Structure formats: C-alpha cells, structure tokens
C-alpha cells in the first residue's frame, strides 16, 4: 500500500507528502534498486514519477542565503 501512496498524493496536489511516501516506500524495500521489489514492480512511467519526486534539486532550502 505504501508504494501506491506517492502517486495518489501527487494526483491530489500533495507533492511534499508524495515525496515523503516515495522515499519511505523505496527505503522500506531496500536501498539497492536492482533488488528493490517496489522499484522492480514499477512501470517506466512509475519510475519516472518516483525519480521526479526524489530529485535532489527539489530539496533545496527555501529562503536560505549563503
């Protein structure tokens, strides 16, 4: 079920929650994507959704000045 939550949240406009669910789902099935049951079960479209949700460029500190 947790693997299905990211796309559901994303379809309802909850990108932050979708990112959290995507990270939790992949982490709970293991870090090695070559053996991760969730990752292996995703379609190409599903993998693209997860990649876009977990793109590190989306996790910059807003309002942070160096």
C-alpha positions as CSV (number, residue, x, y, z in Angstrom):
1,X,0.0,0.0,0.0
2,X,2.8,2.5,0.8
3,X,4.1,2.1,-2.7
4,X,0.8,3.4,-4.1
5,X,0.6,6.4,-1.8
6,X,3.1,8.6,-3.6
7,X,1.2,8.7,-7.0
8,X,-2.1,9.1,-5.1
9,X,-0.9,12.1,-3.1
10,X,0.7,13.6,-6.2
11,X,-2.6,13.3,-8.1
12,X,-4.3,15.3,-5.3
13,X,-1.6,18.0,-5.3
14,X,0.3,16.9,-2.3
15,X,3.8,16.9,-3.7
16,X,5.5,17.1,-0.3
17,X,3.5,14.1,1.0
18,X,4.2,12.3,-2.2
19,X,7.9,12.9,-1.8
20,X,7.7,11.5,1.7
21,X,5.8,8.4,0.7
22,X,8.1,7.8,-2.2
23,X,11.2,8.0,0.0
24,X,9.7,5.8,2.7
25,X,8.4,3.2,0.3
26,X,11.7,2.8,-1.5
27,X,13.7,2.8,1.7
28,X,11.4,0.2,3.3
29,X,12.1,-2.2,0.4
30,X,15.9,-1.7,0.4
31,X,18.4,0.7,-1.0
32,X,19.7,-1.4,-3.9
33,X,17.2,-0.7,-6.7
34,X,18.4,-3.8,-8.5
35,X,16.8,-5.8,-5.7
36,X,14.1,-3.4,-4.5
37,X,10.8,-5.2,-5.0
38,X,8.8,-1.9,-5.2
39,X,11.2,-0.4,-7.8
40,X,11.2,-3.6,-9.9
41,X,7.4,-3.7,-9.9
42,X,7.0,-0.1,-11.2
43,X,6.3,0.6,-14.9
44,X,8.6,3.0,-16.8
45,X,6.1,5.8,-16.1
46,X,6.0,4.9,-12.4
47,X,9.8,5.0,-12.2
48,X,9.8,8.5,-13.8
49,X,7.3,9.7,-11.2
50,X,9.5,8.4,-8.4
51,X,12.6,9.9,-10.0
52,X,10.9,13.3,-10.3
53,X,9.6,13.2,-6.7
54,X,13.0,12.3,-5.3
55,X,15.1,14.7,-7.5
56,X,17.6,16.3,-5.1
57,X,17.2,19.7,-6.7
58,X,13.7,19.8,-5.2
59,X,15.1,19.7,-1.7
60,X,16.9,23.0,-1.5
61,X,16.5,25.2,1.5
62,X,13.9,27.9,0.5
63,X,14.9,31.4,1.6
64,X,18.4,30.3,2.5
65,X,21.1,32.7,1.7
66,X,24.8,31.9,1.8
